[in-house]
Amino acid sequence: MQAVVLIYNWTDSVQVLPLYMAIRVVASSYLFLSGYGHFTYFWHTGDISLSRFFQVCKKSFTTTYKFSLFNVYKYKIRYERGYLNIKC
C-alpha cells in the first residue's frame, strides 16, 4: 500500500479523479489496518506501556519523515498550488 501511495505522489496523479478516489480508499484502509493491528497486539499481549507507545510513535514518525525528505519539492509545490481543480 505504501508503494502505491508513493508512486501516486511521484507521478503527480492527483489530477485524475478515479485515481484520487482510489488512493483515498487505500490510505483510509491502511490507517484502519494499522489501528487494528495495534489493537490486536495490545489485546493479546497486554503490553500497554509508555515505552511501547513511544516505540510505535517513533517508528511511524521517522518513516514519514524519511519519505518526506525525498519528496520535499513536490509536496511543497503541490500544497502551494492547491490542486482544487481535479479533472475527471
C-alpha positions in Angstrom: 0.0 0.0 0.0 2.8 2.4 0.8 4.4 1.8 -2.5 1.2 2.6 -4.3 0.8 5.9 -2.5 4.4 6.8 -3.2 4.1 6.1 -6.9 0.9 8.1 -6.9 2.6 11.1 -5.4 5.7 10.8 -7.6 3.7 10.7 -10.8 1.6 13.6 -9.8 -1.6 11.7 -10.5 -3.8 13.8 -8.2 -5.3 15.4 -11.3 -7.1 12.1 -12.2 -10.3 11.7 -10.2 -10.6 7.9 -10.2 -7.0 7.6 -9.0 -7.5 10.2 -6.4 -10.6 8.4 -5.0 -8.8 5.0 -5.1 -5.8 6.4 -3.2 -8.2 7.9 -0.6 -9.6 4.4 -0.1 -6.1 2.9 0.1 -5.0 5.5 2.7 -8.0 5.0 4.9 -7.8 1.2 4.7 -4.1 1.5 5.6 -4.9 3.6 8.7 -7.7 1.2 9.7 -5.4 -1.9 9.3 -2.7 -0.2 11.3 -5.0 0.6 14.1 -6.5 -2.9 14.1 -3.0 -4.4 14.2 -2.0 -2.3 17.2 -5.3 -3.1 18.9 -4.9 -6.9 18.5 -1.3 -6.7 19.7 -2.4 -4.9 22.8 -5.3 -7.2 23.3 -3.2 -10.4 23.0 -0.1 -9.3 24.9 -1.5 -6.8 27.3 1.6 -4.6 26.8 0.0 -1.2 27.3 3.0 0.8 28.4 4.5 4.2 27.6 7.7 2.6 26.1 5.6 0.6 23.6 3.6 3.8 22.7 6.8 5.7 22.1 8.3 2.9 20.0 5.2 2.9 17.7 5.3 6.7 17.5 9.0 6.7 16.7 8.6 4.1 14.0 5.6 5.9 12.4 7.0 9.4 12.5 10.6 8.6 11.5 9.3 6.6 8.5 7.1 9.5 7.4 10.0 11.9 7.9 12.4 9.8 5.8 9.9 9.6 3.0 9.2 13.3 3.1 12.9 14.0 2.7 12.8 12.5 -0.8 9.6 14.4 -1.8 10.1 17.9 -0.3 10.0 19.8 -3.6 6.9 18.0 -5.0 4.9 18.3 -1.7 5.9 22.0 -1.5 4.7 22.7 -5.0 1.6 20.7 -4.6 0.4 22.4 -1.5 1.3 25.9 -2.8 -0.8 25.4 -5.9 -3.7 23.9 -4.1 -4.9 21.4 -6.6 -8.6 22.1 -6.1 -9.4 21.6 -9.8 -9.4 17.8 -10.2 -10.3 16.7 -13.7 -12.4 13.6 -14.5 
